[in-house]
Amino acid sequence: GGAYAVLPYVYQGAVEHFSWLTPVQMIDGLALGETTPGPLIMVVAFVGFIGGYAKVLFGPDAMFLAGAVAATLVTWFTFLPSFIFILAGGPLVESTHGDLKFTAPLTAITAAVVGVILNLALFFGYYVLWPKGFEGTFDWVSALIALGAAVALFRFKSSVIHVIAACAVVGLILKTLIL
């Protein structure tokens, strides 16, 4: 499932289990990761940095160093297993091309990944629109920006890069000047 299958687990571990970040900080990290190539590497590096920095691993005089070391370690150990699996299992996967008993389960897994991505979309929506949970207030500003982005993308077929840039500017203006 790639990054989209892993990101909810990163959230669960970093926010709910270890309390390295707040839910809002994690959503900021996820949003940052989604604006760049390779969202998983950006998110795990962000989580690792904030976790190492916030936990003051090397003392109060070396908080940046703690964050940098944590980000490096988290990123390294996130991708090391993938490289091992690809190098070890790549030839096996290639040898199964066209064999129905191997391709049918992969088709089912692909369908399940669609569900995982839908789960992530709902996850994003919940934490963006209700940053403090359902008992908190609804974030109308974020909802209006999201609605405007959807209209620009689907109705007017605007460029994704232009929509992201416009939403960032609108969000920055609304959050700093008005709110």
MODELLER restraints for C-alpha pairs under 7 A, 6 or more apart:
rsr = mdl.restraints
at = mdl.atoms
rsr.add(forms.Gaussian(group=physical.xy_distance, feature=features.Distance(at['CA:1:A'], at['CA:113:A']), mean=5.28, stdev=0.5))
rsr.add(forms.Gaussian(group=physical.xy_distance, feature=features.Distance(at['CA:3:A'], at['CA:39:A']), mean=6.75, stdev=0.5))
rsr.add(forms.Gaussian(group=physical.xy_distance, feature=features.Distance(at['CA:3:A'], at['CA:40:A']), mean=5.05, stdev=0.5))
rsr.add(forms.Gaussian(group=physical.xy_distance, feature=features.Distance(at['CA:4:A'], at['CA:116:A']), mean=6.91, stdev=0.5))
rsr.add(forms.Gaussian(group=physical.xy_distance, feature=features.Distance(at['CA:4:A'], at['CA:117:A']), mean=5.83, stdev=0.5))
rsr.add(forms.Gaussian(group=physical.xy_distance, feature=features.Distance(at['CA:4:A'], at['CA:120:A']), mean=6.71, stdev=0.5))
rsr.add(forms.Gaussian(group=physical.xy_distance, feature=features.Distance(at['CA:5:A'], at['CA:116:A']), mean=5.79, stdev=0.5))
rsr.add(forms.Gaussian(group=physical.xy_distance, feature=features.Distance(at['CA:5:A'], at['CA:117:A']), mean=6.97, stdev=0.5))
rsr.add(forms.Gaussian(group=physical.xy_distance, feature=features.Distance(at['CA:8:A'], at['CA:120:A']), mean=6.85, stdev=0.5))
rsr.add(forms.Gaussian(group=physical.xy_distance, feature=features.Distance(at['CA:11:A'], at['CA:26:A']), mean=6.77, stdev=0.5))
rsr.add(forms.Gaussian(group=physical.xy_distance, feature=features.Distance(at['CA:14:A'], at['CA:20:A']), mean=5.35, stdev=0.5))
rsr.add(forms.Gaussian(group=physical.xy_distance, feature=features.Distance(at['CA:14:A'], at['CA:21:A']), mean=6.26, stdev=0.5))
rsr.add(forms.Gaussian(group=physical.xy_distance, feature=features.Distance(at['CA:14:A'], at['CA:47:A']), mean=6.89, stdev=0.5))
rsr.add(forms.Gaussian(group=physical.xy_distance, feature=features.Distance(at['CA:15:A'], at['CA:21:A']), mean=5.24, stdev=0.5))
rsr.add(forms.Gaussian(group=physical.xy_distance, feature=features.Distance(at['CA:15:A'], at['CA:22:A']), mean=5.95, stdev=0.5))
rsr.add(forms.Gaussian(group=physical.xy_distance, feature=features.Distance(at['CA:15:A'], at['CA:23:A']), mean=6.28, stdev=0.5))
rsr.add(forms.Gaussian(group=physical.xy_distance, feature=features.Distance(at['CA:20:A'], at['CA:50:A']), mean=6.78, stdev=0.5))
rsr.add(forms.Gaussian(group=physical.xy_distance, feature=features.Distance(at['CA:20:A'], at['CA:51:A']), mean=4.56, stdev=0.5))
rsr.add(forms.Gaussian(group=physical.xy_distance, feature=features.Distance(at['CA:20:A'], at['CA:54:A']), mean=6.72, stdev=0.5))
rsr.add(forms.Gaussian(group=physical.xy_distance, feature=features.Distance(at['CA:21:A'], at['CA:50:A']), mean=6.80, stdev=0.5))
rsr.add(forms.Gaussian(group=physical.xy_distance, feature=features.Distance(at['CA:21:A'], at['CA:51:A']), mean=6.68, stdev=0.5))
rsr.add(forms.Gaussian(group=physical.xy_distance, feature=features.Distance(at['CA:24:A'], at['CA:131:A']), mean=6.42, stdev=0.5))
rsr.add(forms.Gaussian(group=physical.xy_distance, feature=features.Distance(at['CA:29:A'], at['CA:43:A']), mean=5.62, stdev=0.5))
rsr.add(forms.Gaussian(group=physical.xy_distance, feature=features.Distance(at['CA:29:A'], at['CA:46:A']), mean=6.17, stdev=0.5))
rsr.add(forms.Gaussian(group=physical.xy_distance, feature=features.Distance(at['CA:30:A'], at['CA:43:A']), mean=5.81, stdev=0.5))
rsr.add(forms.Gaussian(group=physical.xy_distance, feature=features.Distance(at['CA:33:A'], at['CA:39:A']), mean=4.17, stdev=0.5))
rsr.add(forms.Gaussian(group=physical.xy_distance, feature=features.Distance(at['CA:33:A'], at['CA:40:A']), mean=6.76, stdev=0.5))
rsr.add(forms.Gaussian(group=physical.xy_distance, feature=features.Distance(at['CA:33:A'], at['CA:42:A']), mean=4.95, stdev=0.5))
rsr.add(forms.Gaussian(group=physical.xy_distance, feature=features.Distance(at['CA:33:A'], at['CA:43:A']), mean=5.39, stdev=0.5))
rsr.add(forms.Gaussian(group=physical.xy_distance, feature=features.Distance(at['CA:41:A'], at['CA:75:A']), mean=6.35, stdev=0.5))
rsr.add(forms.Gaussian(group=physical.xy_distance, feature=features.Distance(at['CA:44:A'], at['CA:74:A']), mean=6.43, stdev=0.5))
rsr.add(forms.Gaussian(group=physical.xy_distance, feature=features.Distance(at['CA:44:A'], at['CA:75:A']), mean=6.07, stdev=0.5))
rsr.add(forms.Gaussian(group=physical.xy_distance, feature=features.Distance(at['CA:45:A'], at['CA:71:A']), mean=4.52, stdev=0.5))
rsr.add(forms.Gaussian(group=physical.xy_distance, feature=features.Distance(at['CA:45:A'], at['CA:72:A']), mean=6.89, stdev=0.5))
rsr.add(forms.Gaussian(group=physical.xy_distance, feature=features.Distance(at['CA:45:A'], at['CA:74:A']), mean=6.57, stdev=0.5))
rsr.add(forms.Gaussian(group=physical.xy_distance, feature=features.Distance(at['CA:45:A'], at['CA:75:A']), mean=5.71, stdev=0.5))
rsr.add(forms.Gaussian(group=physical.xy_distance, feature=features.Distance(at['CA:46:A'], at['CA:71:A']), mean=6.72, stdev=0.5))
rsr.add(forms.Gaussian(group=physical.xy_distance, feature=features.Distance(at['CA:48:A'], at['CA:67:A']), mean=6.66, stdev=0.5))
rsr.add(forms.Gaussian(group=physical.xy_distance, feature=features.Distance(at['CA:48:A'], at['CA:70:A']), mean=4.98, stdev=0.5))
rsr.add(forms.Gaussian(group=physical.xy_distance, feature=features.Distance(at['CA:48:A'], at['CA:71:A']), mean=4.15, stdev=0.5))
rsr.add(forms.Gaussian(group=physical.xy_distance, feature=features.Distance(at['CA:48:A'], at['CA:74:A']), mean=5.77, stdev=0.5))
rsr.add(forms.Gaussian(group=physical.xy_distance, feature=features.Distance(at['CA:49:A'], at['CA:67:A']), mean=3.91, stdev=0.5))
rsr.add(forms.Gaussian(group=physical.xy_distance, feature=features.Distance(at['CA:49:A'], at['CA:68:A']), mean=5.69, stdev=0.5))
rsr.add(forms.Gaussian(group=physical.xy_distance, feature=features.Distance(at['CA:49:A'], at['CA:70:A']), mean=5.60, stdev=0.5))
rsr.add(forms.Gaussian(group=physical.xy_distance, feature=features.Distance(at['CA:49:A'], at['CA:71:A']), mean=4.56, stdev=0.5))
rsr.add(forms.Gaussian(group=physical.xy_distance, feature=features.Distance(at['CA:50:A'], at['CA:67:A']), mean=6.11, stdev=0.5))
rsr.add(forms.Gaussian(group=physical.xy_distance, feature=features.Distance(at['CA:51:A'], at['CA:67:A']), mean=6.85, stdev=0.5))
rsr.add(forms.Gaussian(group=physical.xy_distance, feature=features.Distance(at['CA:52:A'], at['CA:66:A']), mean=5.08, stdev=0.5))
rsr.add(forms.Gaussian(group=physical.xy_distance, feature=features.Distance(at['CA:52:A'], at['CA:67:A']), mean=4.26, stdev=0.5))
rsr.add(forms.Gaussian(group=physical.xy_distance, feature=features.Distance(at['CA:52:A'], at['CA:70:A']), mean=5.28, stdev=0.5))
rsr.add(forms.Gaussian(group=physical.xy_distance, feature=features.Distance(at['CA:53:A'], at['CA:63:A']), mean=4.96, stdev=0.5))
rsr.add(forms.Gaussian(group=physical.xy_distance, feature=features.Distance(at['CA:53:A'], at['CA:64:A']), mean=6.10, stdev=0.5))
rsr.add(forms.Gaussian(group=physical.xy_distance, feature=features.Distance(at['CA:53:A'], at['CA:66:A']), mean=5.61, stdev=0.5))
rsr.add(forms.Gaussian(group=physical.xy_distance, feature=features.Distance(at['CA:53:A'], at['CA:67:A']), mean=4.37, stdev=0.5))
rsr.add(forms.Gaussian(group=physical.xy_distance, feature=features.Distance(at['CA:56:A'], at['CA:63:A']), mean=5.48, stdev=0.5))
rsr.add(forms.Gaussian(group=physical.xy_distance, feature=features.Distance(at['CA:56:A'], at['CA:66:A']), mean=6.73, stdev=0.5))
rsr.add(forms.Gaussian(group=physical.xy_distance, feature=features.Distance(at['CA:57:A'], at['CA:66:A']), mean=5.69, stdev=0.5))
rsr.add(forms.Gaussian(group=physical.xy_distance, feature=features.Distance(at['CA:58:A'], at['CA:66:A']), mean=5.77, stdev=0.5))
rsr.add(forms.Gaussian(group=physical.xy_distance, feature=features.Distance(at['CA:96:A'], at['CA:102:A']), mean=6.39, stdev=0.5))
rsr.add(forms.Gaussian(group=physical.xy_distance, feature=features.Distance(at['CA:128:A'], at['CA:142:A']), mean=6.88, stdev=0.5))
rsr.add(forms.Gaussian(group=physical.xy_distance, feature=features.Distance(at['CA:129:A'], at['CA:138:A']), mean=5.68, stdev=0.5))
rsr.add(forms.Gaussian(group=physical.xy_distance, feature=features.Distance(at['CA:129:A'], at['CA:139:A']), mean=4.93, stdev=0.5))
rsr.add(forms.Gaussian(group=physical.xy_distance, feature=features.Distance(at['CA:129:A'], at['CA:142:A']), mean=6.36, stdev=0.5))
rsr.add(forms.Gaussian(group=physical.xy_distance, feature=features.Distance(at['CA:129:A'], at['CA:143:A']), mean=6.36, stdev=0.5))
rsr.add(forms.Gaussian(group=physical.xy_distance, feature=features.Distance(at['CA:130:A'], at['CA:136:A']), mean=6.42, stdev=0.5))
rsr.add(forms.Gaussian(group=physical.xy_distance, feature=features.Distance(at['CA:130:A'], at['CA:137:A']), mean=6.29, stdev=0.5))
rsr.add(forms.Gaussian(group=physical.xy_distance, feature=features.Distance(at['CA:130:A'], at['CA:138:A']), mean=5.12, stdev=0.5))
rsr.add(forms.Gaussian(group=physical.xy_distance, feature=features.Distance(at['CA:130:A'], at['CA:139:A']), mean=6.09, stdev=0.5))
rsr.add(forms.Gaussian(group=physical.xy_distance, feature=features.Distance(at['CA:145:A'], at['CA:167:A']), mean=6.35, stdev=0.5))
rsr.add(forms.Gaussian(group=physical.xy_distance, feature=features.Distance(at['CA:149:A'], at['CA:163:A']), mean=6.15, stdev=0.5))
rsr.add(forms.Gaussian(group=physical.xy_distance, feature=features.Distance(at['CA:152:A'], at['CA:158:A']), mean=5.54, stdev=0.5))
rsr.add(forms.Gaussian(group=physical.xy_distance, feature=features.Distance(at['CA:153:A'], at['CA:160:A']), mean=6.95, stdev=0.5))
